[in-house]
């Protein structure tokens, strides 16, 4: 048996590993995190019962992990935390003095939206100006959004608004707020948490996982790793990316499979990473909300948004839709609010026609569905209230509507959308199917596994979970190790094929 | 309620065991299960490695010139024996070349002869000369310039690393040369590459191929690993595999290509189809054989050409797009190659490609970017390897002059200050490269000096001529370097052209003098004849009078 040889300059290498490396930001799926987490848990066990110490300890680790993920943008996180911590205090003060505190909320939202707008829209406007006045007219360098900026900005806005709405009381110490904002399992890709719920967990005297929790966490981590780092990565690198870039030819079948592939890829990528986050938090005893609930089982578009990225949908509903007036200002205004909410949701993903089209598609579909519910007798908002003969076509239509949305979402511009659709309609050659599947069988196997896993009923999922919990320690360890091994096999395979995958989740860019 | 007890211990123990288990997976040796290759999974790969993996994964091409000599000798014997076979007509030799001449083909004369005035670079241009270490009266580099000046077809193989990937530099070198001396088209373009690239001069859409890089030969099936030639890439595909190349309009000289030479290997009988401009197509039945084959297309100027495999399995290398006369520059860039990869190419295929692609007149070797390390100033080992690369290239391309391009300027990030600082070893590596060229008696051009005279890589970055990594130039930077490289070539050509013009003027003068002399002689003759005639008349008159 061969043993590994340690590098000669091992000390230097470890030092380098501890620093931020732009080329490999740390995610929850990286080996570095795994080892650092053990160290973290060891200390965490010591400080667990001293609430203040625990908060400081976790906040310090969270900041370090954010530094490993984003480098210098740590300062931006600190700025947002400081700004909104201060504003929250002012809002609370105003409300005690019988003023509304509205101006402070406006200030907080302005600063936060300005930060987002700078990172999202600069590139768009620079392109626009260069298009009008020639290249080099303006030099802003390349603006790359720091990882997870949207998530901590959204969380921060919700904190200020919650205080304004008297849902929670402001936190007394800055460290508390830093903890809330930067809590490392969720800081990168969410899920966004409800402040009241999270604060009570944060201050809870005795927080640790039960045996069931550890089992549940093991299932979430293993499943999340496979979804995020195996399925999504392979489908993306081997099929979706080259197909959208036009490297796989312009057959209709290729275009169609690229869209189905991306539909599965984005689900596995995002829900897998969310599962990881929930699992890691659970290992520490924290319960984060569920972010995905088999979204492609939805029979209506309304149901889809109750099952997809639940924490963001809830956030959009609570802080945008309701702020706009929600459904309390008449029917027409409700439809309008839905469309505006989704339009802004689309714009948040990036300033560009494709994202605007994606947002409008969903906004209009949601509004139309609301009309449908009002007009058609016996129409139901969710699938389980429907008879099967309504539910089945509902699921198929909803899935394809969403998949079409993902085509808009992933295309780099509208001409790419037109090219893909044109190929699907005008260039569909059944003779291409077999050779294409043969030459890209790995991606198709991954896609098949993804869709098959997703097609299983939710009750099956629960049975797996309880089996893992009952299976005990050994089963759980073996499960996670097996998942890690698959992950590493997958990245080694992609590397050997010289198509090293993108290191970060899709939503890291948003 | 023991089961409800909350404890961190269990989670901690799980994490520790998971980490230990994950590390232990490294002990599973690499294997193959049901045809799926399992790799070694080393969680601690940042700080440790397995020696056997190093052996397996890192491709260390070693020069074996002795073996090469044997192989070349074998090839030459084979060629003579094939010639003998043809003579004796006992064995029908395999068909090497398949021609397709379209009906609208009418060869356009594109070669042009610039005047020495046009060639001569501006007097104030900061020129870095090409040093030719071949001191014999008629060196090979001389012959290359001679061919340019004579307006004969010239083929250039530009071998390099990521510095020229995407036709950077070469696209402008080609444009400059073709503007001066004629010729059209984009040169050699690969069929399919195992990773995404883009090239300004050509758009490629390929599908259905399994493509391999010489830098990762392990990814290729065993039977293909020794089939690379200097292009560094090959694509293997069965029925349905296709590639379409479309010439872009980025340079006026790119358009108007009339010929295409497609290189392929078809070990079994196969059938492929070529399509020009998406309209005109023709299929070819190719008899199975181990020899490198080409399909030569001659057509009216075309914009796009597509290859499709209809039947059988084919290994396609790529297509050389150009015209029969004038200049063709082929960009053979292989990412992260230090030049060593040439030792992994198949000399037989190199020789065949050389012949099929028209015989190279110049081979440029542009390497070294990946060898250079900050502060390292001794590259004697690389110098020795470079010598081997040169002699390898000389043997594979016997008629070509060799030009070694020195390493380019580069900056690296200072870990403390975060600023980019000169790497401090480019001049040293350049000197070693120059020494290698010197001892092999080939030509050398100091890229580093040329870039420095234009402000160095920092100046390039400020000019938006180079990427923010202070290493790779972009198309703008490529144009600057190409123009700098053109200066000494133009200078040498201008001298030759001037000598030629002078000789021609002298010749013209000599002819004029001869003509004048001839005319003078003729006039004298006429005069004499006239005089004789007069005399005869007079005499006749005299006789006449006497008779009277």
Interface residues (C-beta under 8 A of the other chain):
Chain A: X1 X2 X3 X4 X5 X6 X7 X10 X13 X14 X17 X31 X32 X34 X35 X37 X38 X41 X42 X44 X45 X48 X136 X206 X207 X208 X209 X210 X211 X212 X213 X214 X217 X218 X241 X242 X245 X246 X247 X248 X249 X250 X251 X254 X283 X284 X285 X431 X432 X435 X436 X439 X473 X476 X477 X478 X480 X481 X484 X485 X488 X489 X492 X493 X496 X497 X498 X499
Chain B: X3 X4 X5 X6 X7 X8 X9 X10 X11 X12 X13 X14 X15 X16 X17 X18 X19 X21 X22 X25 X26 X27 X29 X37 X38 X39 X40 X41 X42 X43 X44 X46 X47 X48 X49 X50 X51 X52 X194 X195 X196 X205 X206 X207 X208 X210 X213 X216 X218 X219 X238 X239 X240 X242 X464
